[in-house]
Amino acid sequence: MSNELVRDGGFENSPWWFTGTAKVDVNCQRTGQYAARVNLGGTSGTVSQRIFIPFAGRYRFSFWHVTDSGGGSVAVKAEIRIATPRQTVTVYESVLGPNQVYQQAGTRQDIELESQYIEIVFAATANAPSPAWYIDDVSLVEIP
């Protein structure tokens, strides 16, 4: 396997872009001291990072995620946005609710990528009240 392409997939130093109520948080991390909280309560948010793919090939994208104890529901999505050809690959999409409180999950997907910039985006669209969605251990590596 080649080197990790995601910068700070554990959110310890966070070269990530946050919108809405998304932020680095200490409540629901898998490893290290921090995770990304994509949303809070009834508000929405996104967490994203732009990454350069140095060589065309097959890559494995993976991440860990969990929700907290909020009521209601939250629509969540993890995407890889590719510049050429312009497309979005949805890696994970779900509506999470109170019956999924503190259920941890790991998600991974293999994808063919050309040498170019891509963007990894985690988005949560919340309905008040709603659980918060946490992300940690984000990874993108080339596979044989």
N, CA, C and O of each residue as an XYZ file, in Angstrom:
576
protein
N       0.838     -1.186      0.000
C       0.000      0.000      0.000
C       0.880      1.246      0.000
O       2.006      1.236      0.497
N       0.349      2.290     -0.557
C       1.104      3.533     -0.628
C       0.779      4.417      0.570
O       0.067      4.007      1.486
N       1.298      5.601      0.548
C       1.116      6.538      1.652
C      -0.312      7.052      1.739
O      -1.048      7.086      0.754
N      -0.669      7.443      2.928
C      -1.971      8.051      3.201
C      -2.077      9.403      2.495
O      -1.162     10.223      2.580
N      -3.197      9.636      1.796
C      -3.393     10.895      1.079
C      -4.220     11.911      1.866
O      -4.124     13.110      1.608
N      -5.025     11.453      2.813
C      -5.810     12.373      3.644
C      -4.877     12.994      4.677
O      -4.159     12.290      5.388
N      -4.900     14.308      4.748
C      -4.119     15.006      5.755
C      -4.921     15.047      7.057
O      -6.016     15.607      7.095
N      -4.388     14.466      8.100
C      -4.997     14.473      9.428
C      -6.405     13.868      9.430
O      -7.382     14.536      9.768
N      -6.487     12.610      9.051
C      -7.769     11.896      9.056
C      -8.336     11.677     10.436
O      -9.489     11.265     10.568
N      -7.547     11.945     11.482
C      -8.009     11.820     12.856
C      -8.391     13.150     13.487
O      -8.758     13.194     14.661
N      -8.310     14.241     12.717
C      -8.737     15.577     13.146
C      -7.942     16.116     14.333
O      -8.455     16.926     15.106
N      -6.696     15.674     14.482
C      -5.877     16.145     15.587
C      -5.324     17.554     15.322
O      -5.172     18.337     16.260
N      -5.023     17.885     14.066
C      -4.516     19.214     13.708
C      -5.411     19.916     12.697
O      -5.263     21.114     12.459
N      -6.294     19.207     12.132
C      -7.402     19.643     11.305
C      -7.154     20.611     10.152
O      -7.471     21.796     10.257
N      -6.586     20.112      9.050
C      -6.530     20.908      7.817
C      -7.814     20.723      7.009
O      -7.770     20.625      5.783
N      -8.940     20.676      7.688
C     -10.256     20.458      7.084
C     -11.019     21.778      7.003
O     -10.719     22.727      7.727
N     -12.008     21.824      6.113
C     -12.869     22.992      5.963
C     -14.205     22.653      6.617
O     -14.805     21.624      6.305
N     -14.679     23.518      7.530
C     -15.927     23.294      8.270
C     -16.936     24.382      7.926
O     -16.576     25.556      7.844
N     -18.215     23.999      7.722
C     -19.284     24.982      7.514
C     -20.428     24.673      8.471
O     -20.505     23.582      9.036
N     -21.318     25.651      8.643
C     -22.450     25.472      9.548
C     -21.947     25.249     10.963
O     -21.065     25.967     11.432
N     -22.505     24.257     11.643
C     -22.105     23.982     13.025
C     -21.036     22.893     13.126
O     -20.750     22.421     14.226
N     -20.445     22.488     12.007
C     -19.383     21.472     12.023
C     -18.157     22.018     12.756
O     -17.836     23.202     12.658
N     -17.479     21.136     13.491
C     -16.264     21.541     14.206
C     -15.510     20.308     14.679
O     -16.027     19.192     14.625
N     -14.290     20.516     15.140
C     -13.524     19.465     15.795
C     -14.105     19.309     17.196
O     -14.417     20.301     17.855
N     -14.249     18.064     17.652
C     -14.952     17.804     18.909
C     -14.233     16.709     19.700
O     -13.506     15.901     19.122
N     -14.434     16.681     21.010
C     -13.796     15.689     21.879
C     -14.768     14.654     22.434
O     -14.374     13.842     23.271
N     -16.024     14.657     21.996
C     -17.041     13.798     22.606
C     -17.120     12.382     22.069
O     -17.352     11.460     22.851
N     -16.942     12.167     20.793
C     -17.193     10.840     20.204
C     -16.082     10.407     19.257
O     -16.374     10.000     18.132
N     -14.839     10.480     19.663
C     -13.730     10.069     18.814
C     -13.514      8.568     18.915
O     -13.838      7.939     19.923
N     -12.959      8.012     17.847
C     -12.603      6.586     17.852
C     -11.169      6.404     18.313
O     -10.883      5.560     19.163
N     -10.268      7.198     17.749
C      -8.858      7.163     18.133
C      -8.397      8.596     18.358
O      -9.048      9.534     17.898
N      -7.298      8.773     19.049
C      -6.780     10.113     19.312
C      -7.681     10.879     20.261
O      -8.495     10.300     20.979
N      -7.515     12.200     20.249
C      -8.288     13.049     21.161
C      -9.506     13.675     20.504
O     -10.405     14.141     21.204
N      -9.560     13.698     19.155
C     -10.593     14.472     18.468
C     -11.269     13.672     17.368
O     -10.746     12.671     16.878
N     -12.446     14.148     16.998
C     -13.185     13.692     15.826
C     -13.827     14.942     15.229
O     -13.758     16.019     15.820
N     -14.444     14.804     14.073
C     -15.200     15.918     13.497
C     -16.677     15.711     13.813
O     -17.227     14.635     13.577
N     -17.306     16.742     14.343
C     -18.757     16.728     14.516
C     -19.324     17.469     13.324
O     -19.069     18.663     13.163
N     -20.093     16.784     12.480
C     -20.566     17.373     11.225
C     -21.726     18.337     11.459
O     -21.860     19.325     10.738
N     -22.556     18.065     12.446
C     -23.698     18.946     12.732
C     -23.954     18.964     14.219
O     -23.377     18.174     14.966
N     -24.829     19.873     14.657
C     -25.208     19.957     16.063
C     -26.708     20.181     16.160
O     -27.261     21.075     15.519
N     -27.352     19.361     16.965
C     -28.780     19.548     17.199
C     -29.566     19.630     15.914
O     -29.452     18.748     15.063
N     -30.355     20.664     15.755
C     -31.203     20.812     14.576
C     -30.573     21.604     13.458
O     -31.283     22.080     12.572
N     -29.253     21.765     13.468
C     -28.596     22.543     12.421
C     -27.711     21.658     11.548
O     -27.284     20.582     11.968
N     -27.447     22.111     10.360
C     -26.692     21.341      9.369
C     -25.231     21.781      9.337
O     -24.874     22.831      9.871
N     -24.393     20.961      8.701
C     -22.999     21.317      8.563
C     -22.301     20.427      7.554
O     -22.844     19.407      7.127
N     -21.083     20.824      7.175
C     -20.248     20.006      6.292
C     -18.799     20.049      6.787
O     -18.365     21.001      7.436
N     -18.080     18.991      6.456
C     -16.645     18.888      6.719
C     -16.029     18.412      5.410
O     -16.483     17.416      4.846
N     -15.002     19.106      4.914
C     -14.434     18.701      3.622
C     -12.931     18.942      3.580
O     -12.375     19.719      4.356
N     -12.292     18.239      2.634
C     -10.860     18.395      2.398
C     -10.587     18.124      0.923
O     -11.099     17.163      0.348
N      -9.781     18.977      0.329
C      -9.360     18.802     -1.068
C      -8.042     18.043     -1.065
O      -7.137     18.349     -0.288
N      -7.943     17.042     -1.948
C      -6.785     16.147     -1.966
C      -6.291     15.986     -3.395
O      -7.091     15.870     -4.324
N      -4.969     15.980     -3.573
C      -4.397     15.704     -4.887
C      -4.106     14.211     -5.014
O      -3.449     13.624     -4.154
N      -4.594     13.608     -6.085
C      -4.329     12.201     -6.397
C      -3.098     12.178     -7.314
O      -3.188     12.620     -8.459
N      -1.954     11.673     -6.838
C      -0.718     11.779     -7.619
C      -0.640     10.851     -8.823
O       0.009     11.183     -9.815
N      -1.292      9.688     -8.752
C      -1.203      8.711     -9.834
C      -2.583      8.114    -10.104
O      -3.363      7.885     -9.180
N      -2.873      7.867    -11.378
C      -4.111      7.168    -11.716
C      -4.034      5.761    -11.135
O      -2.986      5.118    -11.186
N      -5.136      5.294    -10.591
C      -5.135      3.954    -10.021
C      -6.362      3.685     -9.179
O      -7.335      4.439     -9.190
N      -6.285      2.596     -8.454
C      -7.388      2.171     -7.583
C      -7.060      2.603     -6.149
O      -5.958      2.371     -5.653
N      -8.035      3.231     -5.503
C      -7.851      3.780     -4.170
C      -8.942      3.264     -3.230
O     -10.054      2.954     -3.658
N      -8.606      3.178     -1.955
C      -9.578      2.773     -0.935
C      -9.840      3.958     -0.008
O      -8.935      4.482      0.643
N     -11.123      4.366      0.027
C     -11.579      5.438      0.908
C     -12.309      4.797      2.079
O     -13.170      3.941      1.878
N     -11.974      5.202      3.303
C     -12.651      4.634      4.470
C     -12.759      5.681      5.570
O     -11.990      6.641      5.618
N     -13.739      5.471      6.458
C     -13.910      6.333      7.615
C     -14.779      5.632      8.653
O     -15.505      4.688      8.339
N     -14.694      6.107      9.888
C     -15.495      5.613     11.003
C     -16.512      6.689     11.340
O     -16.212      7.876     11.215
N     -17.718      6.299     11.768
C     -18.720      7.300     12.130
C     -19.671      6.774     13.193
O     -19.825      5.566     13.373
N     -20.312      7.719     13.900
C     -21.251      7.402     14.981
C     -22.172      8.615     15.174
O     -21.796      9.741     14.848
N     -23.377      8.380     15.703
C     -24.260      9.487     16.081
C     -24.372      9.536     17.594
O     -24.082      8.558     18.283
N     -24.800     10.699     18.110
C     -24.997     10.812     19.554
C     -26.483     10.666     19.893
O     -27.244     10.085     19.119
N     -26.886     11.185     21.028
C     -28.202     10.882     21.572
C     -29.315     11.860     21.230
O     -30.331     11.876     21.926
N     -29.175     12.663     20.208
C     -30.239     13.596     19.867
C     -31.483     12.885     19.369
O     -31.401     11.773     18.849
N     -32.634     13.521     19.524
C     -33.879     12.968     18.993
C     -34.035     13.333     17.529
O     -33.141     13.951     16.951
N     -35.141     12.967     16.923
C     -35.388     13.316     15.533
C     -34.500     12.543     14.591
O     -34.087     11.424     14.896
N     -34.200     13.134     13.437
C     -33.386     12.449     12.436
C     -32.434     13.428     11.755
O     -32.622     14.644     11.797
N     -31.417     12.863     11.134
C     -30.451     13.659     10.390
C     -30.081     12.882      9.129
O     -29.742     11.700      9.193
N     -30.152     13.559      7.979
C     -29.741     12.961      6.707
C     -28.252     13.195      6.543
O     -27.801     14.341      6.558
N     -27.474     12.116      6.387
C     -26.020     12.233      6.302
C     -25.519     11.639      4.988
O     -26.128     10.734      4.418
N     -24.392     12.176      4.530
C     -23.824     11.712      3.266
C     -22.330     11.925      3.269
O     -21.840     12.957      3.728
N     -21.594     10.932      2.746
C     -20.163     11.065      2.505
C     -19.956     10.932      1.010
O     -20.410      9.964      0.400
N     -19.269     11.905      0.412
C     -19.074     11.925     -1.042
C     -17.619     12.168     -1.395
O     -16.860     12.762     -0.628
N     -17.252     11.694     -2.575
C     -15.997     12.077     -3.201
C     -16.383     12.833     -4.464
O     -17.039     12.284     -5.349
N     -15.976     14.083     -4.542
C     -16.278     14.922     -5.710
C     -15.047     14.945     -6.601
O     -13.951     15.304     -6.171
N     -15.255     14.554     -7.852
C     -14.165     14.405     -8.817
C     -14.299     15.491     -9.875
O     -15.389     15.746    -10.386
N     -13.171     16.129    -10.197
C     -13.200     17.232    -11.156
C     -13.339     16.750    -12.598
O     -14.143     17.299    -13.351
N     -12.561     15.720    -13.000
C     -12.561     15.261    -14.388
C     -12.688     13.753    -14.454
O     -11.778     13.088    -13.956
N     -13.707     13.151    -15.008
C     -14.905     13.854    -15.467
C     -15.697     14.333    -14.261
O     -15.664     13.704    -13.204
N     -16.394     15.422    -14.412
C     -17.131     16.019    -13.294
C     -18.204     15.039    -12.812
O     -19.177     14.762    -13.513
N     -17.999     14.520    -11.594
C     -18.962     13.584    -11.028
C     -18.825     13.547     -9.521
O     -17.818     13.982     -8.962
N     -19.852     13.022     -8.870
C     -19.849     12.833     -7.427
C     -20.109     11.365     -7.146
O     -21.076     10.792     -7.649
N     -19.249     10.758     -6.344
C     -19.421      9.371     -5.932
C     -19.918      9.391     -4.488
O     -19.212      9.848     -3.590
N     -21.131      8.896     -4.272
C     -21.674      8.820     -2.921
C     -21.193      7.523     -2.287
O     -21.515      6.433     -2.760
N     -20.423      7.647     -1.217
C     -19.840      6.499     -0.534
C     -20.776      5.999      0.562
O     -20.866      4.796      0.806
N     -21.466      6.917      1.216
C     -22.379      6.554      2.299
C     -23.508      7.564      2.326
O     -23.276      8.767      2.212
N     -24.742      7.073      2.479
C     -25.894      7.966      2.590
C     -26.953      7.278      3.432
O     -27.289      6.116      3.200
N     -27.479      8.009      4.418
C     -28.471      7.416      5.308
C     -29.241      8.511      6.035
O     -28.801      9.659      6.094
N     -30.389      8.147      6.585
C     -31.108      9.008      7.519
C     -30.982      8.330      8.875
O     -31.493      7.229      9.080
N     -30.303      8.993      9.789
C     -30.041      8.428     11.107
C     -31.005      9.028     12.121
O     -31.267     10.231     12.105
N     -31.524      8.190     12.996
C     -32.491      8.655     13.982
C     -32.193      8.131     15.367
O     -31.130      7.557     15.604
N     -33.136      8.327     16.297
C     -32.924      7.967     17.697
C     -32.646      6.482     17.920
O     -31.992      6.124     18.899
N     -33.122      5.623     17.043
C     -32.880      4.184     17.221
C     -31.450      3.788     16.843
O     -31.083      2.623     16.996
N     -30.638      4.724     16.357
C     -29.263      4.430     15.975
C     -28.252      5.159     16.859
O     -27.116      5.398     16.449
N     -28.673      5.507     18.069
C     -27.821      6.266     18.979
C     -26.573      5.460     19.343
O     -26.659      4.301     19.749
N     -25.431      6.090     19.190
C     -24.126      5.528     19.534
C     -23.818      4.206     18.828
O     -23.029      3.403     19.326
N     -24.436      3.982     17.677
C     -24.065      2.821     16.867
C     -22.879      3.220     16.009
O     -22.983      4.102     15.156
N     -21.758      2.569     16.240
C     -20.551      2.856     15.483
C     -20.553      2.067     14.185
O     -21.075      0.953     14.125
N     -19.972      2.643     13.158
C     -19.876      1.945     11.884
C     -18.609      2.373     11.163
O     -18.149      3.506     11.302
N     -18.065      1.464     10.407
C     -16.948      1.764      9.516
C     -17.456      1.611      8.097
O     -18.196      0.676      7.789
N     -17.059      2.529      7.238
C     -17.486      2.482      5.838
C     -16.249      2.552      4.971
O     -15.334      3.328      5.246
N     -16.218      1.742      3.920
C     -15.100      1.828      2.983
C     -15.594      1.521      1.579
O     -16.555      0.779      1.380
N     -14.899      2.121      0.606
C     -15.229      1.887     -0.795
C     -13.974      2.025     -1.632
O     -13.162      2.924     -1.413
N     -13.821      1.128     -2.590
C     -12.720      1.204     -3.548
C     -13.203      1.962     -4.768
O     -14.340      1.791     -5.208
N     -12.329      2.804     -5.317
C     -12.710      3.669     -6.433
C     -11.515      3.885     -7.352
O     -10.383      4.015     -6.887
N     -11.769      3.924     -8.659
C     -10.741      4.246     -9.661
C     -10.651      5.760     -9.781
O     -11.666      6.431     -9.966
N      -9.429      6.305     -9.677
C      -9.230      7.747     -9.767
C      -8.084      8.067    -10.716
O      -7.098      7.333    -10.781
N      -8.220      9.162    -11.448
C      -7.161      9.699    -12.291
C      -6.314     10.654    -11.455
O      -6.716     11.048    -10.360
N      -5.145     11.026    -11.969
C      -4.300     12.000    -11.303
C      -4.973     13.369    -11.423
O      -5.051     13.925    -12.518
N      -5.455     13.910    -10.312
C      -6.184     15.172    -10.292
C      -6.536     15.521     -8.850
O      -6.227     14.769     -7.926
N      -7.184     16.664     -8.669
C      -7.702     17.021     -7.353
C      -9.093     16.440     -7.179
O      -9.898     16.421     -8.110
N      -9.361     15.966     -5.965
C     -10.700     15.526     -5.586
C     -11.051     16.235     -4.280
O     -10.193     16.848     -3.645
N     -12.304     16.145     -3.895
C     -12.724     16.692     -2.606
C     -13.546     15.649     -1.874
O     -14.490     15.084     -2.426
N     -13.177     15.396     -0.618
C     -13.955     14.520      0.254
C     -14.898     15.416      1.044
O     -14.465     16.395      1.652
N     -16.200     15.079      1.036
C     -17.195     15.912      1.716
C     -18.087     15.038      2.589
O     -18.643     14.040      2.129
N     -18.215     15.423      3.847
C     -19.178     14.824      4.771
C     -20.234     15.889      5.038
O     -19.894     17.004      5.434
N     -21.509     15.565      4.830
C     -22.586     16.544      5.003
C     -23.689     15.954      5.860
O     -24.009     14.770      5.753
N     -24.270     16.794      6.713
C     -25.402     16.392      7.549
C     -26.479     17.465      7.434
O     -26.233     18.636      7.722
N     -27.669     17.059      7.015
C     -28.815     17.963      6.924
C     -29.768     17.581      8.045
O     -30.391     16.519      8.010
N     -29.873     18.436      9.018
C     -30.592     18.108     10.250
C     -31.998     18.690     10.265
O     -32.276     19.720      9.651
N     -32.870     18.001     10.982
C     -34.206     18.487     11.309
C     -34.277     18.562     12.823
O     -34.003     17.574     13.504
N     -34.643     19.725     13.361
C     -34.622     19.920     14.818
C     -35.645     19.040     15.503
O     -36.750     18.893     14.981
N     -35.339     18.449     16.640
C     -33.966     18.182     17.078
C     -33.417     16.979     16.334
O     -34.180     16.205     15.756
N     -32.126     16.815     16.342
C     -31.538     15.668     15.644
C     -30.240     15.261     16.310
O     -29.618     16.064     17.006
N     -29.822     14.012     16.100
C     -28.519     13.603     16.632
C     -27.384     14.257     15.846
O     -27.548     14.617     14.680
N     -26.244     14.401     16.495
C     -25.046     14.880     15.802
C     -24.340     13.683     15.177
O     -24.373     12.581     15.725
N     -23.696     13.904     14.017
C     -22.955     12.857     13.311
C     -21.475     13.150     13.469
O     -21.020     14.251     13.159
N     -20.720     12.168     13.950
C     -19.281     12.304     14.181
C     -18.506     11.426     13.201
O     -18.931     10.318     12.874
N     -17.361     11.935     12.736
C     -16.490     11.258     11.772
C     -15.086     11.189     12.359
O     -14.635     12.132     13.011
N     -14.394     10.073     12.130
C     -13.003      9.959     12.575
C     -12.283      8.957     11.668
O     -12.919      8.219     10.917
N     -10.981      8.941     11.747
C     -10.130      7.974     11.039
C     -10.428      7.912      9.532
O     -10.630      6.836      8.969
N     -10.450      9.073      8.905
C     -10.684      9.168      7.459
C      -9.396      8.792      6.740
O      -8.312      9.237      7.118
N      -9.520      7.966      5.694
C      -8.329      7.454      5.007
C      -8.580      7.331      3.504
O      -9.684      6.996      3.074
N      -7.559      7.603      2.726
C      -7.575      7.351      1.275
C      -6.184      6.886      0.889
O      -5.223      7.651      0.967
N      -6.074      5.618      0.468
C      -4.783      5.046      0.096
C      -4.908      4.312     -1.235
O      -5.968      3.790     -1.581
N      -3.808      4.285     -1.965
C      -3.773      3.526     -3.213
C      -3.689      2.043     -2.867
O      -2.986      1.652     -1.935
N      -4.421      1.214     -3.634
C      -4.376     -0.246     -3.409
C      -3.921     -0.923     -4.681
O      -4.128     -0.400     -5.776
N      -3.290     -2.105     -4.543
C      -2.794     -2.816     -5.736
C      -3.928     -3.328     -6.602
O      -3.683     -3.945     -7.639
